[in-house]
Amino acid sequence: MEVAHATHAEVAAQRQPGRVARTLRSSIGSKTLMAVTGLGLLAFVIVHMLDNLQIFLGQERYNGFAAFLRSTGPLLWILRIGLLALFVLHVGAAVKVWRANKEARLEPYVFRASVRTGYAARTMIVSGMIVFAFVVYHLLHLTFGLTHPELFALRDPAGHHDVYSMVVLSFREWPVTVSYIVAQVLLCMHISHGASSAFQTLGITHPRWLWLKQGFGPGVATFIAAGNIAIPLACWIGIVQPGTGA
């Protein structure tokens, strides 16, 4: 009997990975993966915004923080790779859910007015793809310095990479500022719907938490939009000036 019990346990253990894989491949699994990775990316967006708001504290503080991040070496790259993995999983799950929804809609809606979805919900896949393109440009612009190499080469009086002046001078060009603002609006539309939907997907449906489901997405999206849009606008209109040595 003890041998039989051990055999059953082994069989169950062997079946478990397959069960997990099937769950992740299912519609519910894809939605759950999209919700979890989305919330993880949302946490990064908030922290990233708060870090960037240090530009209002001046050149020395902003460049010092950037130098500190670079000094972490491998840890910074581990974080970047982790974020990339989250992003790829989120996009992959979102595309899978979108395709499943599209295939399930065998017939067009007879009455369009009966579909009670907002504009942000209807354009999630489009806004997501535009935000993806913006992320690529953002990396080429401020992380790798491929779009404005002359600004990427700036150094401050302490000899640090002058990220502060690079950001300020980049946003003095109106096409750059406008593209960033448009991207932030689309990002926050995406967050407004997606963050609230994540709670629904994760099973937080009790009436007591209805305020969280309905208000968290719009609230955090507004907070992020205000912070991220304030930076390019302040640089563009001259509230934030280039640093010494720029």
C-alpha positions as YAML, in Angstrom:
chain: A
units: angstrom
residues:
- id: 1
  name: MET
  ca: [0.00, 0.00, 0.00]
- id: 2
  name: GLU
  ca: [2.83, 2.39, 0.78]
- id: 3
  name: VAL
  ca: [4.36, 1.66, -2.63]
- id: 4
  name: ALA
  ca: [1.05, 2.35, -4.31]
- id: 5
  name: HIS
  ca: [0.73, 5.67, -2.50]
- id: 6
  name: ALA
  ca: [4.24, 6.66, -3.60]
- id: 7
  name: THR
  ca: [3.40, 5.77, -7.19]
- id: 8
  name: HIS
  ca: [0.26, 7.92, -7.14]
- id: 9
  name: ALA
  ca: [2.27, 10.81, -5.73]
- id: 10
  name: GLU
  ca: [4.85, 10.45, -8.46]
- id: 11
  name: VAL
  ca: [2.18, 10.36, -11.14]
- id: 12
  name: ALA
  ca: [0.56, 13.49, -9.68]
- id: 13
  name: ALA
  ca: [3.92, 15.25, -9.61]
- id: 14
  name: GLN
  ca: [4.52, 14.32, -13.25]
- id: 15
  name: ARG
  ca: [1.11, 15.62, -14.26]
- id: 16
  name: GLN
  ca: [1.46, 18.92, -12.41]
- id: 17
  name: PRO
  ca: [3.77, 20.67, -14.94]
- id: 18
  name: GLY
  ca: [1.40, 19.69, -17.75]
- id: 19
  name: ARG
  ca: [-1.54, 21.05, -15.80]
- id: 20
  name: VAL
  ca: [0.24, 24.37, -15.24]
- id: 21
  name: ALA
  ca: [1.18, 24.56, -18.92]
- id: 22
  name: ARG
  ca: [-2.42, 23.88, -19.98]
- id: 23
  name: THR
  ca: [-3.68, 26.56, -17.59]
- id: 24
  name: LEU
  ca: [-1.26, 29.14, -18.98]
- id: 25
  name: ARG
  ca: [-2.32, 28.24, -22.54]
- id: 26
  name: SER
  ca: [-6.01, 28.66, -21.70]
- id: 27
  name: SER
  ca: [-7.94, 31.90, -22.05]
- id: 28
  name: ILE
  ca: [-8.16, 32.33, -18.28]
- id: 29
  name: GLY
  ca: [-4.45, 31.61, -17.93]
- id: 30
  name: SER
  ca: [-3.58, 34.20, -20.59]
- id: 31
  name: LYS
  ca: [-5.76, 36.82, -18.91]
- id: 32
  name: THR
  ca: [-4.22, 36.06, -15.53]
- id: 33
  name: LEU
  ca: [-0.70, 36.28, -16.96]
- id: 34
  name: MET
  ca: [-1.59, 39.56, -18.64]
- id: 35
  name: ALA
  ca: [-2.98, 40.95, -15.36]
- id: 36
  name: VAL
  ca: [-0.03, 39.91, -13.21]
- id: 37
  name: THR
  ca: [2.63, 41.12, -15.66]
- id: 38
  name: GLY
  ca: [0.65, 44.31, -16.25]
- id: 39
  name: LEU
  ca: [0.61, 45.13, -12.55]
- id: 40
  name: GLY
  ca: [4.34, 44.42, -12.38]
- id: 41
  name: LEU
  ca: [4.99, 46.81, -15.26]
- id: 42
  name: LEU
  ca: [2.69, 49.37, -13.64]
- id: 43
  name: ALA
  ca: [4.81, 49.28, -10.48]
- id: 44
  name: PHE
  ca: [7.90, 49.96, -12.60]
- id: 45
  name: VAL
  ca: [6.21, 52.86, -14.43]
- id: 46
  name: ILE
  ca: [5.36, 54.52, -11.10]
- id: 47
  name: VAL
  ca: [8.88, 54.09, -9.69]
- id: 48
  name: HIS
  ca: [10.42, 55.26, -12.98]
- id: 49
  name: MET
  ca: [8.25, 58.39, -12.96]
- id: 50
  name: LEU
  ca: [9.17, 59.23, -9.37]
- id: 51
  name: ASP
  ca: [12.86, 58.82, -10.23]
- id: 52
  name: ASN
  ca: [12.51, 61.09, -13.27]
- id: 53
  name: LEU
  ca: [10.76, 63.78, -11.24]
- id: 54
  name: GLN
  ca: [14.13, 64.36, -9.58]
- id: 55
  name: ILE
  ca: [14.90, 66.51, -12.62]
- id: 56
  name: PHE
  ca: [13.14, 69.31, -10.71]
- id: 57
  name: LEU
  ca: [15.83, 69.00, -8.01]
- id: 58
  name: GLY
  ca: [18.61, 70.07, -10.35]
- id: 59
  name: GLN
  ca: [21.53, 68.79, -12.37]
- id: 60
  name: GLU
  ca: [23.70, 67.48, -9.54]
- id: 61
  name: ARG
  ca: [20.92, 65.42, -7.94]
- id: 62
  name: TYR
  ca: [19.63, 64.02, -11.24]
- id: 63
  name: ASN
  ca: [23.04, 63.09, -12.65]
- id: 64
  name: GLY
  ca: [24.15, 61.70, -9.30]
- id: 65
  name: PHE
  ca: [21.19, 59.33, -9.24]
- id: 66
  name: ALA
  ca: [21.89, 58.27, -12.84]
- id: 67
  name: ALA
  ca: [25.54, 57.61, -11.92]
- id: 68
  name: PHE
  ca: [24.41, 55.54, -8.93]
- id: 69
  name: LEU
  ca: [22.21, 53.36, -11.17]
- id: 70
  name: ARG
  ca: [25.09, 52.75, -13.58]
- id: 71
  name: SER
  ca: [27.37, 51.85, -10.66]
- id: 72
  name: THR
  ca: [25.12, 48.91, -9.77]
- id: 73
  name: GLY
  ca: [26.47, 47.15, -12.87]
- id: 74
  name: PRO
  ca: [25.06, 43.62, -13.20]
- id: 75
  name: LEU
  ca: [22.11, 44.39, -10.94]
- id: 76
  name: LEU
  ca: [20.92, 47.05, -13.36]
- id: 77
  name: TRP
  ca: [21.10, 44.60, -16.25]
- id: 78
  name: ILE
  ca: [19.27, 41.94, -14.24]
- id: 79
  name: LEU
  ca: [16.51, 44.48, -13.65]
- id: 80
  name: ARG
  ca: [16.43, 45.41, -17.35]
- id: 81
  name: ILE
  ca: [16.25, 41.77, -18.42]
- id: 82
  name: GLY
  ca: [13.51, 41.12, -15.88]
- id: 83
  name: LEU
  ca: [11.51, 44.08, -17.17]
- id: 84
  name: LEU
  ca: [12.01, 42.89, -20.75]
- id: 85
  name: ALA
  ca: [10.71, 39.45, -19.78]
- id: 86
  name: LEU
  ca: [7.66, 41.00, -18.10]
- id: 87
  name: PHE
  ca: [7.03, 43.15, -21.17]
- id: 88
  name: VAL
  ca: [7.32, 40.24, -23.62]
- id: 89
  name: LEU
  ca: [5.03, 38.05, -21.51]
- id: 90
  name: HIS
  ca: [2.50, 40.87, -21.17]
- id: 91
  name: VAL
  ca: [2.43, 41.61, -24.90]
- id: 92
  name: GLY
  ca: [2.29, 37.92, -25.79]
- id: 93
  name: ALA
  ca: [-0.60, 37.27, -23.42]
- id: 94
  name: ALA
  ca: [-2.44, 40.39, -24.62]
- id: 95
  name: VAL
  ca: [-2.14, 39.36, -28.28]
- id: 96
  name: LYS
  ca: [-3.36, 35.86, -27.44]
- id: 97
  name: VAL
  ca: [-6.39, 37.19, -25.55]
- id: 98
  name: TRP
  ca: [-7.15, 39.62, -28.39]
- id: 99
  name: ARG
  ca: [-7.01, 36.83, -30.99]
- id: 100
  name: ALA
  ca: [-9.20, 34.56, -28.85]
- id: 101
  name: ASN
  ca: [-11.80, 37.31, -28.45]
- id: 102
  name: LYS
  ca: [-11.72, 38.02, -32.17]
- id: 103
  name: GLU
  ca: [-12.18, 34.35, -33.08]
- id: 104
  name: ALA
  ca: [-15.00, 33.96, -30.56]
- id: 105
  name: ARG
  ca: [-16.91, 36.79, -32.21]
- id: 106
  name: LEU
  ca: [-18.25, 34.66, -35.06]
- id: 107
  name: GLU
  ca: [-20.95, 37.18, -35.98]
- id: 108
  name: PRO
  ca: [-20.84, 40.98, -35.89]
- id: 109
  name: TYR
  ca: [-22.93, 42.71, -33.24]
- id: 110
  name: VAL
  ca: [-26.41, 43.53, -34.50]
- id: 111
  name: PHE
  ca: [-26.69, 46.50, -32.16]
- id: 112
  name: ARG
  ca: [-23.38, 48.26, -31.56]
- id: 113
  name: ALA
  ca: [-24.91, 50.28, -28.72]
- id: 114
  name: SER
  ca: [-25.42, 47.08, -26.72]
- id: 115
  name: VAL
  ca: [-21.67, 46.60, -26.37]
- id: 116
  name: ARG
  ca: [-20.95, 48.62, -23.25]
- id: 117
  name: THR
  ca: [-17.21, 49.13, -23.56]
- id: 118
  name: GLY
  ca: [-15.37, 52.40, -23.35]
- id: 119
  name: TYR
  ca: [-12.99, 53.81, -25.92]
- id: 120
  name: ALA
  ca: [-9.93, 52.75, -23.90]
- id: 121
  name: ALA
  ca: [-11.19, 49.17, -23.72]
- id: 122
  name: ARG
  ca: [-11.91, 49.00, -27.46]
- id: 123
  name: THR
  ca: [-8.46, 50.31, -28.38]
- id: 124
  name: MET
  ca: [-6.33, 48.38, -25.86]
- id: 125
  name: ILE
  ca: [-4.41, 46.41, -28.49]
- id: 126
  name: VAL
  ca: [-3.82, 49.53, -30.63]
- id: 127
  name: SER
  ca: [-2.71, 51.72, -27.74]
- id: 128
  name: GLY
  ca: [-0.52, 48.86, -26.51]
- id: 129
  name: MET
  ca: [1.28, 48.59, -29.86]
- id: 130
  name: ILE
  ca: [1.81, 52.38, -30.01]
- id: 131
  name: VAL
  ca: [3.18, 52.36, -26.46]
- id: 132
  name: PHE
  ca: [5.51, 49.53, -27.49]
- id: 133
  name: ALA
  ca: [6.83, 51.66, -30.37]
- id: 134
  name: PHE
  ca: [7.31, 54.55, -27.94]
- id: 135
  name: VAL
  ca: [9.27, 52.34, -25.52]
- id: 136
  name: VAL
  ca: [11.62, 51.39, -28.36]
- id: 137
  name: TYR
  ca: [12.12, 55.06, -29.27]
- id: 138
  name: HIS
  ca: [12.56, 56.01, -25.59]
- id: 139
  name: LEU
  ca: [15.35, 53.44, -25.23]
- id: 140
  name: LEU
  ca: [17.07, 54.57, -28.42]
- id: 141
  name: HIS
  ca: [16.73, 58.18, -27.30]
- id: 142
  name: LEU
  ca: [17.70, 58.29, -23.62]
- id: 143
  name: THR
  ca: [19.22, 54.89, -22.82]
- id: 144
  name: PHE
  ca: [21.40, 54.14, -25.84]
- id: 145
  name: GLY
  ca: [21.74, 57.68, -27.27]
- id: 146
  name: LEU
  ca: [21.23, 56.65, -30.89]
- id: 147
  name: THR
  ca: [18.72, 59.35, -31.85]
- id: 148
  name: HIS
  ca: [20.56, 62.36, -30.36]
- id: 149
  name: PRO
  ca: [24.23, 61.28, -30.08]
- id: 150
  name: GLU
  ca: [25.47, 64.86, -29.66]
- id: 151
  name: LEU
  ca: [23.40, 65.22, -26.48]
- id: 152
  name: PHE
  ca: [24.29, 61.76, -25.23]
- id: 153
  name: ALA
  ca: [27.98, 62.78, -25.23]
- id: 154
  name: LEU
  ca: [27.45, 65.68, -22.78]
- id: 155
  name: ARG
  ca: [29.35, 65.66, -19.48]
- id: 156
  name: ASP
  ca: [28.66, 67.74, -16.36]
- id: 157
  name: PRO
  ca: [31.37, 69.56, -14.33]
- id: 158
  name: ALA
  ca: [31.84, 66.45, -12.16]
- id: 159
  name: GLY
  ca: [32.60, 64.36, -15.24]
- id: 160
  name: HIS
  ca: [29.36, 62.38, -15.06]
- id: 161
  name: HIS
  ca: [27.23, 61.62, -18.07]
- id: 162
  name: ASP
  ca: [25.00, 64.73, -18.18]
- id: 163
  name: VAL
  ca: [21.64, 62.98, -18.33]
- id: 164
  name: TYR
  ca: [19.99, 66.09, -16.90]
- id: 165
  name: SER
  ca: [21.01, 68.41, -19.76]
- id: 166
  name: MET
  ca: [20.39, 65.68, -22.33]
- id: 167
  name: VAL
  ca: [16.78, 65.39, -21.18]
- id: 168
  name: VAL
  ca: [16.21, 69.16, -20.96]
- id: 169
  name: LEU
  ca: [17.71, 69.93, -24.38]
- id: 170
  name: SER
  ca: [15.89, 67.01, -26.01]
- id: 171
  name: PHE
  ca: [12.56, 68.34, -24.81]
- id: 172
  name: ARG
  ca: [13.37, 71.79, -26.20]
- id: 173
  name: GLU
  ca: [12.53, 70.25, -29.60]
- id: 174
  name: TRP
  ca: [8.77, 70.37, -29.98]
- id: 175
  name: PRO
  ca: [8.42, 67.14, -32.05]
- id: 176
  name: VAL
  ca: [10.11, 65.19, -29.23]
- id: 177
  name: THR
  ca: [7.95, 66.81, -26.56]
- id: 178
  name: VAL
  ca: [4.71, 66.32, -28.50]
- id: 179
  name: SER
  ca: [5.53, 62.66, -29.23]
- id: 180
  name: TYR
  ca: [6.22, 62.02, -25.55]
- id: 181
  name: ILE
  ca: [3.00, 63.70, -24.43]
- id: 182
  name: VAL
  ca: [0.90, 61.78, -26.97]
- id: 183
  name: ALA
  ca: [2.56, 58.52, -25.89]
- id: 184
  name: GLN
  ca: [1.84, 59.31, -22.22]
- id: 185
  name: VAL
  ca: [-1.83, 59.99, -22.97]
- id: 186
  name: LEU
  ca: [-2.12, 56.64, -24.76]
- id: 187
  name: LEU
  ca: [-0.17, 54.86, -22.01]
- id: 188
  name: CYS
  ca: [-2.51, 56.25, -19.36]
- id: 189
  name: MET
  ca: [-5.61, 55.30, -21.35]
- id: 190
  name: HIS
  ca: [-4.15, 51.80, -21.48]
- id: 191
  name: ILE
  ca: [-3.43, 51.81, -17.74]
- id: 192
  name: SER
  ca: [-6.83, 53.28, -16.85]
- id: 193
  name: HIS
  ca: [-8.68, 50.33, -18.33]
- id: 194
  name: GLY
  ca: [-6.02, 47.65, -17.85]
- id: 195
  name: ALA
  ca: [-5.30, 48.25, -14.16]
- id: 196
  name: SER
  ca: [-8.98, 48.09, -13.24]
- id: 197
  name: SER
  ca: [-9.53, 45.02, -15.42]
- id: 198
  name: ALA
  ca: [-6.62, 43.28, -13.68]
- id: 199
  name: PHE
  ca: [-8.56, 43.26, -10.39]
- id: 200
  name: GLN
  ca: [-11.55, 41.71, -12.13]
- id: 201
  name: THR
  ca: [-9.32, 39.05, -13.72]
- id: 202
  name: LEU
  ca: [-7.67, 38.24, -10.40]
- id: 203
  name: GLY
  ca: [-11.05, 37.69, -8.76]
- id: 204
  name: ILE
  ca: [-11.37, 40.88, -6.72]
- id: 205
  name: THR
  ca: [-15.09, 41.25, -7.33]
- id: 206
  name: HIS
  ca: [-16.57, 41.62, -3.84]
- id: 207
  name: PRO
  ca: [-18.83, 44.71, -3.59]
- id: 208
  name: ARG
  ca: [-16.67, 45.97, -0.72]
- id: 209
  name: TRP
  ca: [-13.79, 46.37, -3.17]
- id: 210
  name: LEU
  ca: [-15.84, 47.84, -6.01]
- id: 211
  name: TRP
  ca: [-14.28, 51.27, -5.42]
- id: 212
  name: LEU
  ca: [-10.84, 49.74, -5.97]
- id: 213
  name: LYS
  ca: [-11.85, 48.03, -9.19]
- id: 214
  name: GLN
  ca: [-13.54, 51.13, -10.59]
- id: 215
  name: GLY
  ca: [-11.27, 53.85, -9.26]
- id: 216
  name: PHE
  ca: [-7.75, 52.43, -9.14]
- id: 217
  name: GLY
  ca: [-7.13, 52.42, -12.89]
- id: 218
  name: PRO
  ca: [-8.31, 55.98, -13.63]
- id: 219
  name: GLY
  ca: [-6.70, 57.29, -10.44]
- id: 220
  name: VAL
  ca: [-3.24, 55.82, -10.97]
- id: 221
  name: ALA
  ca: [-3.37, 56.68, -14.69]
- id: 222
  name: THR
  ca: [-4.08, 60.34, -13.88]
- id: 223
  name: PHE
  ca: [-1.25, 60.37, -11.35]
- id: 224
  name: ILE
  ca: [1.22, 58.93, -13.87]
- id: 225
  name: ALA
  ca: [0.07, 61.23, -16.68]
- id: 226
  name: ALA
  ca: [0.48, 64.33, -14.48]
- id: 227
  name: GLY
  ca: [4.01, 63.38, -13.47]
- id: 228
  name: ASN
  ca: [5.28, 62.18, -16.83]
- id: 229
  name: ILE
  ca: [3.79, 65.05, -18.85]
- id: 230
  name: ALA
  ca: [5.05, 67.68, -16.39]
- id: 231
  name: ILE
  ca: [8.67, 66.82, -17.22]
- id: 232
  name: PRO
  ca: [8.69, 67.49, -21.01]
- id: 233
  name: LEU
  ca: [6.41, 70.51, -20.59]
- id: 234
  name: ALA
  ca: [8.65, 72.07, -17.92]
- id: 235
  name: CYS
  ca: [11.70, 71.58, -20.15]
- id: 236
  name: TRP
  ca: [9.93, 72.90, -23.26]
- id: 237
  name: ILE
  ca: [8.65, 76.13, -21.73]
- id: 238
  name: GLY
  ca: [11.86, 76.81, -19.81]
- id: 239
  name: ILE
  ca: [10.91, 76.10, -16.21]
- id: 240
  name: VAL
  ca: [13.78, 73.58, -16.13]
- id: 241
  name: GLN
  ca: [17.00, 74.94, -17.63]
- id: 242
  name: PRO
  ca: [20.02, 73.06, -19.03]
- id: 243
  name: GLY
  ca: [22.75, 72.43, -16.49]
- id: 244
  name: THR
  ca: [26.23, 73.86, -16.15]
- id: 245
  name: GLY
  ca: [28.57, 72.71, -18.90]
- id: 246
  name: ALA
  ca: [25.82, 71.95, -21.42]
...
